Amino acid sequence: MQPTTIRRAVAQDAQRLTSLIQQSSAYRGRYASIISGYRVTAEYVARHRVFVAVDASDQIRGFYSLVLEPPELDLAFVADEAQGLGVGRHLIGHMAGQAAEAGVTSVRVVAHPPAEKFYLRMGAQRVGAVAPSPPKVAWERPELRFTIPPEPRAVAATH
């Protein structure tokens, strides 16, 4: 796998982000209803802090969306073929940096149940559960929280 870089998503990425979500094997079977008909739009990309992990050929390997009011990791996906290669860790580290830069002290995550262990490994703490909301979400989802350390401030040199 080629190394990835993270860049801000642009409106032209919206369809590729939608495709990445729709192709995710994590949302097959009983979990398919939550993404049925879901689309990432150009307006969504413009309104939120959406970042993509891309390889040297600009293939999107993953992405996340950080909403600031209130602070929440709204979307986070890694392409099936890129899982286990550090892309998710890279995205979560970047998200934490963006949150710190914005002055956020914690970020909520309502996780897809199979992704809970990943978020725990990345340093999130489980704080509760979100009840099902049928018909799209017929299962309880873990609620987690990342604590965001303050961004280091530059210290002026004195002579």
C-alpha positions in Angstrom: 0.0 0.0 0.0 1.3 3.4 -0.9 1.6 6.0 1.9 -1.4 8.3 2.4 -1.6 12.0 2.9 -4.6 13.8 4.4 -6.1 16.8 2.6 -9.3 18.8 3.0 -12.2 17.2 1.0 -13.6 19.3 -1.9 -17.1 19.2 -3.5 -15.8 17.0 -6.3 -15.0 14.3 -3.7 -18.6 13.9 -2.6 -19.5 11.1 -5.0 -16.3 9.2 -4.2 -17.1 9.5 -0.4 -20.6 8.2 -1.0 -19.2 5.2 -3.0 -16.8 4.4 -0.2 -19.6 4.3 2.3 -21.9 2.3 0.0 -19.1 -0.3 -0.7 -18.2 -0.8 3.0 -18.4 -4.4 4.0 -19.1 -3.2 7.6 -22.5 -2.1 6.5 -23.8 -5.3 4.9 -26.4 -7.7 6.3 -28.2 -6.4 9.4 -26.4 -3.1 9.3 -27.3 -2.2 5.6 -30.4 -0.1 6.5 -28.3 2.7 8.1 -26.6 3.6 4.9 -29.4 2.8 2.5 -29.9 5.8 0.3 -27.2 7.8 2.2 -25.3 10.4 0.2 -22.4 12.7 1.1 -23.3 15.9 -0.8 -21.1 18.8 -2.0 -23.0 21.0 0.5 -22.1 18.6 3.4 -18.4 18.8 2.4 -18.6 22.6 2.3 -20.4 22.9 5.6 -18.2 20.5 7.7 -14.5 19.7 8.3 -14.3 16.8 6.0 -10.8 15.4 5.3 -9.7 12.5 3.1 -6.7 10.2 3.2 -5.4 9.7 -0.3 -2.6 7.7 -1.9 -0.1 9.0 -4.4 -2.7 8.5 -7.3 -5.4 10.5 -5.4 -7.3 7.3 -4.6 -9.4 8.0 -1.5 -8.5 5.4 1.2 -10.6 6.8 4.0 -12.2 10.0 5.3 -13.7 11.6 8.3 -16.1 14.5 9.1 -15.7 16.6 12.3 -18.7 18.6 13.3 -17.8 21.4 15.8 -21.3 22.4 17.2 -21.5 20.2 19.2 -18.2 18.5 18.7 -18.7 15.1 17.1 -17.0 12.7 14.7 -19.9 12.5 12.4 -18.5 10.1 9.7 -15.4 8.0 9.6 -14.7 5.4 7.0 -11.7 3.5 5.7 -11.9 1.6 2.4 -12.1 -2.2 3.0 -8.8 -2.8 1.2 -7.0 -0.1 3.3 -8.1 -1.4 6.7 -5.3 -2.6 9.0 -2.8 -0.4 7.2 -2.8 2.6 9.6 -5.1 4.8 7.6 -7.7 4.9 10.3 -5.1 5.8 12.9 -3.8 8.5 10.7 -7.3 9.9 10.2 -8.1 9.9 14.0 -4.8 11.6 14.8 -5.5 14.3 12.2 -9.1 14.7 13.6 -7.6 15.2 17.1 -5.3 17.9 15.7 -8.2 19.7 14.0 -10.3 19.5 17.1 -7.4 20.9 19.2 -6.9 23.7 16.7 -10.5 24.6 17.0 -10.3 24.7 20.8 -12.4 21.6 21.3 -11.7 19.6 24.5 -13.6 16.4 23.6 -15.2 14.8 20.6 -18.3 12.5 20.8 -18.5 9.4 18.6 -21.7 7.4 18.1 -20.0 4.3 16.8 -21.0 1.5 14.4 -20.9 -1.5 16.9 -18.2 -3.4 15.0 -16.0 -0.2 15.1 -16.1 0.2 18.8 -12.9 -1.7 19.5 -11.0 0.4 16.9 -12.1 3.7 18.7 -11.1 2.2 22.1 -7.7 1.3 20.7 -7.4 4.9 19.4 -7.9 6.3 22.9 -11.7 6.9 23.1 -13.6 6.1 26.2 -17.0 4.5 26.3 -19.4 6.9 28.0 -22.8 5.3 27.2 -25.0 3.9 24.5 -27.5 5.4 22.1 -30.8 3.7 21.9 -32.1 2.2 18.6 -34.1 4.6 16.3 -36.1 2.3 14.0 -36.5 1.6 11.2 -33.1 2.6 9.9 -31.1 1.9 13.2 -32.6 -1.2 15.0 -29.7 -1.7 17.3 -28.0 0.1 20.2 -24.9 2.0 19.3 -21.9 2.7 21.6 -21.3 6.3 22.6 -17.7 7.2 23.0 -15.7 10.3 23.7 -12.2 11.3 22.7 -10.5 13.7 25.2 -8.6 16.3 23.2 -5.4 17.7 24.8 -4.9 21.4 24.3 -2.9 22.4 21.3 0.6 23.4 22.4 1.1 27.2 22.3 4.1 28.8 20.9 6.2 30.3 23.6 7.9 33.6 22.8 11.6 33.6 23.3 13.0 36.1 25.8 16.6 37.3 25.9 
